[in-house]
Amino acid sequence: MQDFISISDYHERLKKGFTTCKATVAEYLEKIKTHQHLNAFIEIYEQEALARAQALDALPFPAGKLHGVVISLKDVLCHKGHQLSAASKILEGFTSVFSATAVQRLQAEGAIIIGRVNCDEFAMGSTNENSVYGKVLNAADESRISGGSSGGSAVSVQAGLCMVSLGSDTGGSVRQPADFCGIIGLKPTYGRVSRYGLIAYASSFDQIGIFAKNIPDTALVLEVISGADDFDSTVSNEPVPVYSGALTSGSSYRIAYFPEALDHESLDPEISRAIKKQLADWEAEGHTVQPVHFDLLEYIVPTYYVLTTAEAASNLSRYDGVKYGYRSAGPQPELDDFYKKNRSEGFGKEVKRRILLGNFVLSSGYYDAYFTQAQKVRKILTNNLQLIFRDFDFICLPVSPSVAFKIGEKTEDPIAMYIADIYTVMANLAGIPAIAVPKFTHPVHRMPFGFQLMAAPFKEVSLLAFSNNILSK
């Protein structure tokens, strides 16, 4: 099997008859089986993918922008007629009755869905260790985590088990695993991509994101899945640019960075050093690079967890074992006991922790002290970022305080796990686009890492163009 380079290269090979969609799918299926121990895939749609590929081969080329492109889906995206569980026991045996808008748009452009991939339960986690299907291994070092919550999506692209993957990003769940796996992870502007058919964690934060190995592929998939949708009242009606045709970078950009972030005590010194060197290189190339002092950094993680757990407590109240999903065995004469047993046995430890925290901050005695205050901080943060983007095109930040750490290293310390989200949750709180750009290898741990670029809402064109310029050198 020739290593996948890009969608355009693959399409050129199809056009010249060097390969077929069916042969390509067969090769990916074999590779998935060979790498089964990584635990990236929950379910493989073998016969369906082969049949779809054969049907595409019979059509004039191309039958869409994504003709024959092999894609995996995080186990939180509805795919009609396929099982969906959000990596949770509570949705055991559930089959989706419709497809997410993003999935429909992929298929309408000729994509082949090869399977659903592992994730943290209900997208709650940063390591992909909170899954009923078990942990996902990082293909760069199998003793280390893949990142989360979209760990299966990241590893499926990293290990070459598909060409592109869709995940979801509520507080960094696309960008952080992408960073840990050395690939690209894009979180679009909130509302750029319809959330219809995405299992909700925190509805005002969730956004479908993209994993890929290069920027042109990322841009093309974003172009396909973006746009208005009658089924999602929060989606934007902003016109969708031709992202794939707008990857020429401008002559110079204005880039801000937060000294408080790069000098934070939690940040690995080697990551700090590499990003500071990158900033200096940009300045030498003629870009404007300036520090901006940002005094809200310490409030970001608490604000995020107060608000997201509150929304999660509300969203997850629908899972009770009555109409679908897991139902506890044995007689339960009282309705309250019925609910308690189903939810206690069906939800995992981390999900239960966040539901409890969410109900606490929404309770009458603490609502104003926590939830209301967190909403105020969110508004202040959003306003401050708007002011920064008046003077700058991008904000450059680390993605994570460290490279991918060892499996089990932080499972007993949820606070340390939550603090690791310090650099990613900002984009979700403000609803702005952000991308993880792979660039470096840690000199000690020999693991990949990069940096994160954030832009003003709906400025994905410049974000992708600048990222493409960086990676093309």
N, C-alpha and C positions, 0 to 999 in steps of 0.2 A: 504493500500500500504506500503510495506517495504521500509524504507528510502534507497535511493541509496547510496552505499558505494564506489564502484569502478567498472570499467568495468570488471575486472577479477572476482570479486564477483558476478556480474550480470551474466556473462557467466557461472559461476559454477552453479548458480541457474537454468539457462536455460538448461544446460547439464543434471542436475538431475531431470528436469521436475517440479521444484517448481513453475515455471512461464512460460509464453510464450511471444514472441515479441508482439503479438496482445493484450494480457492482459496488458502488460507494457505500450504500447502506449495509450490504453484506460484510464489507470490510470493517465498518464501525461496529456491527453486531459482534463480530469475532473479537475485536479489541475490547469491547465491554466485558465479554466473558473472561478474557485473559486478565483483566484488571478488576475482577469482581471483588477481590479482597479489599479494595479501597472503600467499598460500601457506598459509593456515590449514587448508584441507581437503586430505587425501590422496586420498580417494575419496568420491564422492557417490552415495547410493543413490536415484537419481532415480525410476525406475519403481516400485521397491519402496515408497518413501515415498508416492508418489501413489496406489498401490493400497491401501496401509494407510489413507490419509486417506479415500479413497472408501468403504472398508468401515466406517470409523468414522461417516461421514456417514449411512450407512444404518441405524445403530443408534440406539435412543432415547438422548437426551442426559440426563445424562452417562454414558458407559460406563467410568467410572473417575475417580479424582482428577486424573489428568493427561490427560484426554480431548483428543486432538489437539495436545498440547504437543510442539513441535518441539525435539529434543535432539540434540546431537552427542556423540560418544564419543572420548576420547583413544585413540590407537592402542596402548594397552596393556590394553584391556578386551576380553575375548573376546565375540564376537557370532556365534552359530552360523551356519555357511554363508558367512561373510564373511572376507575376508583380514585378517590380523593380523601386524604386523611389528615393533612397538616402534620404528619408524623406523630399522630396522637392516637391513643387507644380509644378515645371518646368517639372518634369517627370510624371505628372499625366496621368494615363492610359497606361503607357509603359509596354510592356511584353517582357521579354528577349527571344532572339532567339537562345541562346546557354548557356551552363553552364560553370562557371569558372573551371579551371583545378583542383583547390583544392576541389571543390564540386564534380566533376566527380570522383576524387580519393576516397573521402569519400564513395560515393555510390558504387563504384567498390568493396569496402571492406565490404559492407553489412550495411552501416549506414542508418538510417531513418531520413530524414529531416522533422521536425515537423512544421516548420513555419519560417517566417522572422520576425526579431525583430527591434525595434525602435532604432534610433540613432540621433545624431545631423546632421542637414542638410549638405549633402556632407561631412560628417565626420569633420565638422568645429565647434568645441566647446569642452568644458570641463565639461559640466553639463547635457547634454541631455535635455536642455531647448530650443534649437534651432531646433525643429522638427515641421513639418507641422502637425504631429499627436499628439502634446502635449508632456509634460514632462514625464519622467520615474521616479517612486518613488523608493526610497531605501527601501528594505524589512526589514532592520534592524531598520529603523526609517523613517516612511513615510513622515515626514515633511522635510526630507533632500534629497539632490540630489543623483542620482545614480552614478554620474561621467560621463565623456564622452570622445570621442564621442560615444563609444560602450556601452552606458548605458543599452540598452535593452539586449544585450548579457550578460553583467555582472549580471543583475538582474534575467535573465532567469535561470542562473546556481545557483546563490545565493539562490533563492526562491525554488529551486528544481523543476523547470518547464521543464527541460531537463537535460541531463547528461553532455553535453559539448556544447560549442558554438564557432563559428568562428567570429572574429571581424577583424578590421583593425587598425593598429597603425602607425600614421604619425608623432606624437610628444608625444605619451604617451597614445593614445586612447584605448589601451588594458590594460596597467599597472595601470593607474590612477583609472579607474572605478573598476578594480579588487581589488585595495587597499581599495577603499571606501566601497566595498561590502564584504570584508573579504574572497576573494577567490584568486586562482592563475591566473596570467595573464602573458603570455609569448609573447615577441616580438622576433622572430628569426632574424638571420643575414639577412641583405638586400640581396636578391637573393637566399636565402635558399628555399623559397616557391614561386612558380610562381604567378605573379600578373595578369595573363591572366584571364579576367572576373571580375576583381576588378575595380569598378568605381574609376577613378583617382582623387585624390585631389592634391598631389604634387608627381610626379612620381619618383623622386630620393629619396624620403623619405618613401613612402607607403610600408607597409609590412603586410600581413595577419598574424594574431596572434590567440592565443588559450586561452580560458577560461575553467578552470576545477576546481574540488575540491581537486585533489591530483596530485602529480607529475607523478606517473606511467601512468595515463590517458593522461596527457599532453604530455608525451614522446611518447606514442603510436600514438596519433593523429598527432604529428609532423612527426613521422616516415612515416605515410601514405601520408601526403600531400606534403612532401618535394621532391625535385629532379628536374632534367632537364626537360625542356618543349620547344618544337619547336615553340610554340606560344608566348614565352616571351624571347626577346633577352637579357634581363638583368638577367635572372635566372642563377644560378651557375651550373656547371657540376661536382662540388665536389661530391664524393660518399656520399650516405645517410647512416649514421651509423644505427645500430639497437638500437635506443635510449632506447626503452623499456627494452632491455636486458643489459643495461650498466649503471644501477643506483646505483652501489656500489661505495660509496665515497672513495676517496684516504685517506691515513692516515693523511695528513696535507696539507693545502693550504696556499698560500700567498695572503693576503687580504689588499688592500689599501683603505684608506678613505680620503676625503678632509675635513680638518678642516674648511675651508671657507664655506663648505656646511652645516656641522653640527652646526656651530655657526652663521649661517646666520640669520639676523634679522627677516626674514619672517617665519622662521621655528618655529612651536609650541614647546615650551620648553619640553613638555612631550614626544613628538616624538623624539626630540634630545636626551633626557635622556635615552629613551628605546633603541635607536640604539647604543648609547655609551656603555650601559650595555651589549648589544649583542656582540659588538666588544671585550669588556673585557672578556666575557665568551669564545669567540673563542680563544683568546690568552691563557686563562687558560687551554683550551683543547689541546693546543700544536700547534695551527695554528700561522703563522706569521702575525701579524697585525701592520701596520705602517701608519702614516700620510704621505700624499703626498700633497704638496702645489700646488694649481691649480689656476692660476691668470686669467683664462678666463671665470670664472663663470658669471660675469656681462655682457659678450658679447654674451652669448649663446642664450638667448631669442630673442634679436633684430636680430641676424643673422638668426635664425630659421624663424622668421616671415617675414623678407625681402625675403628670398629664397622661402619659401612655398607659400606665396601670389603671388609671381611672377609666379610660376609654376601653381598655381590655376587659375590665370587670363587667362593663355594660355589654360589649360585643359577645363575650363568651357566655353570657347568661342564657343564650338560646340553646346551648348544648346540655340537654338534661336527660337524654335517653328515652324520650317519649315517642317521637316520630321516627327517629333514625339514629344510627350509631350504637355505641356500646350500652348494654343494659345489664346491670348486676344480676347474677343468678340468685335463686332462692326467694321465698315469700317476703314481701315488704308491705305490711298492711296499711301503714301510714304514708301519706303522700310525701311529707317532709323527709321521712327515712328513705323513700324511693329516690328522691332527688339527691340526697346526701351520699348514698351508696354509689349511685351512678357516677356522680362527679368526683367523689373521692377516689374511686377505683379507676376512672377513665382518664383523669388529668394527671400529668406528671408533676414532680416536685417544683420545678421552676414556674410552671404555669400557675399552680396553686398559690405559690408565693406572691405572684403578681396580682392575681385576683384578690387575695386578701389585702394586699397593700392598696389596691385600687378602691375596694369597698371602704377601707379605713379613711382614705383622703376624701371620699365622697360622703362620709357620714355627717350627720347634722352638727356634731360637736367640733368637727375639724375641717369642714368644707371651706370656710373663709380663711382659715389659717394656712391651709396647704393648697387646695385646688385654685382658689381665687388668686392667691399670691403668685402661684406658678403661671397663671394666665397673664398676669401683669408683667412678669419677667419675660415671658415669650414675646409680648408686644414691644417691650423696650428693646429686646434683642433684635427683633425684626426691623424696628425703626433705626437702630444703630447701623445695621448692615446696609440698609437703604442709603444712609448717609455716606458710608464707605464706598458704595458702588457709584456714587455720583462722581468720585474722583479716581476710581480704579476699575479696571476691567476684571481682575481676578484677585482672590485671596488664596494664598498658598499656605497649606497646613500639612502636618504629618497626617497619615491615615490612622495609625495606631501607635501607642507608646512603645511597642516592641515588635519584633518579628513573631511569627507563629511560635507559640510556646509548646511545651511538652503536654501530651495528652494527660489529663487528670491533675495538672499542676495547680489549677485554680478552682476546681469544682467545689471545694469546701469553703471557699471564700467569695460569696456572691458580691460583696462590696468591692473587692479588687476587680472582679469581672465587670461590674457596672462602670467603675472609673475608667476602664479601658476604652469606653465609648466617648471619652472626653472630646476627641477631635472630629467625630463624625456626626453626632446628634444635632449639631448646630444647623446643618443644612436642612434637616427635617423639621426642626422647630420653626425655621423661617420659610420653608417651602421652596428653597432655591436649588438650582441644579449643581451637582458636584460629580467629579470624576476621580477615580483612583488611577494614577498613571504609574505603571511598573518601570523602574529605572535602575535600581541598584541591587547589589548582593552584599549582605552583611559580612564584614571581614572575619568575624569570630564564628558566628553560627552558620555561615554559608547558606543563608536563606534569603529569598527575594524580599524586597520592599520598595516602596516608591514614595510618592507624595500625592497630595490631594489638591485639586483646584476647584474653587467655588466661583460662581458667577451670579449676576443679577437674574431674576426670573425671566425665563424664556430666551436666555442668551446662550443656548446650546450650540449655536452656529460657531461663535467665537471660541467657546470652550473646546469644541471638537477640533476646530482648525488649529488652535495653538497646541493642543495635545498631539495632534498629528505631526506638526512641525517638530516638536520635541523628539518624538519617537522615530522620525525619519532621518535624524542625523546620525 
